[in-house]
Amino acid sequence: MQILRMDGGTRIQGEARIESAKNAALPILAACVMTDEPVTLLGIPDIADVENMLAILRSIGCDVERDGSSITVRAQGDLYDSVPPHLAETLRSSLFLAGPLLARTGSVAFGMPGGCEIGLRPIDLHERGLRALGATLEEDDGIVRCTGKNLKGADIHLDYPSVGATENIMMAAALTPGKTVIHNAAREPEIVDLARFLNACGARVAGAGKQMIAIQGVKKLHGATYRPIPDRIVAGTLLAAAAITGGELRLTNAPVGDMIAQIAKLRDMGCDIRDGVGTLTLRAPKRLRSFGQLQTLPHPGFPTDMQAPMFALASVADGVSLVLETIFENRYAHASDLVKMGADVILNDRMAVVRGVQRLHGARVKARDLRAGAALVIAGLAAEGVTEIEQIGQIDRGYEKIEIMLSRLGARIKRADE
Ligand code: UD1
């Protein structure tokens, strides 16, 4: 078993470059199966979720090559139309193959997807969207079989602006004859990026980033070379690390325009943040002050993926902070571990009240999901003494060698075998 062992109390300072976003890269990798021409993606981080997605692509017959941070996918010839259940379990994003494979082969089978255990995360909106395009779905023993040889564009209204469902429907519709309109679509930057990628391959997607996305199906997509957008959550996590340690950090290749909600909250906490073209510089105050209230919402609201890191900041900020998680019903996995480190927290269903303490102390804790793990790393940076984090496979899903990235910025953090 590997753990992260860290000794808190040093300032995070220096400069870091932000690479492509996990949540942009995953659907784009899935979309690679929609063309039989090679697709090369640039700046892709070496993280477990990407590795699992590449394993899934290989398992269905794609040829995948990685050269540093570039990945080339060739989806030539006949592809298998089923995602092996043992791989689907490792990654919720395996679900992203449903739309693309259905569009390409006319059928797809997938097991119920895994990923973070942060709530019920049903897939009804994905299923309803694919049905609306004319697919038939049957579930048997946890495997969903989806067929549709004669799909046709349709008007689809999402009850909730689900990121994954919007992406899945958008991909299926790109190769489906006729016009599809997605109403109440998710507006996350990663949706815009997926549309841009599809269009670079010859698709006709308009309106991504707005509530209504229109997709005119085309017969065929071609290959492309594409660099997905930088990761706003990795960028936010690093800013939070600098903020909690009284540090000073400059980010390059930062998706500044996609981080407005995060930047506003960090400013509320007393951080001095300067933005430039693709750069963000944060100078933290001696002690953070409470952000008051934080409510997670679909984009452009505050991103749920940054809730746990901000929770860590609140735990040492001056004053009382109120957190309301509206996206996922079970996303406070970090709370009990932060309490173990000395945080003062009251949890009530989707609401948390955090009274900032002067100092956290090191403890043995567990990364129960990806962002909960990030929150513990951030807390450990500011804690007195040694923090040991178990189950770091969760953190590796979304952060490339986090201990190296943070050591370069002044943290005392190591990966250790046990
Ligand atoms: C994506 C992100 C994840 C982020 C989340 C919300 C990826 C790979 N993951 O996850 O990091 O936290 O967006 O910004 O991009 N829902 C349904 N039925 C469905 C689908 C979703 O009820 O068919 C619900 C979910 O249970 C959840 C809410 O909708 O409560 C939001 O989920 P969704 O936007 O779909 O998140 P993901 O795409 O899974």
Residues whose N, C-alpha, C, O or C-beta is under 5 A from the ligand:
A	BS01	UD1	N23 S93 L120 R121 P122 I123 D124 L125 H126 Y160 P161 S162 V163 G164 A165 T304 D305 I327 F328
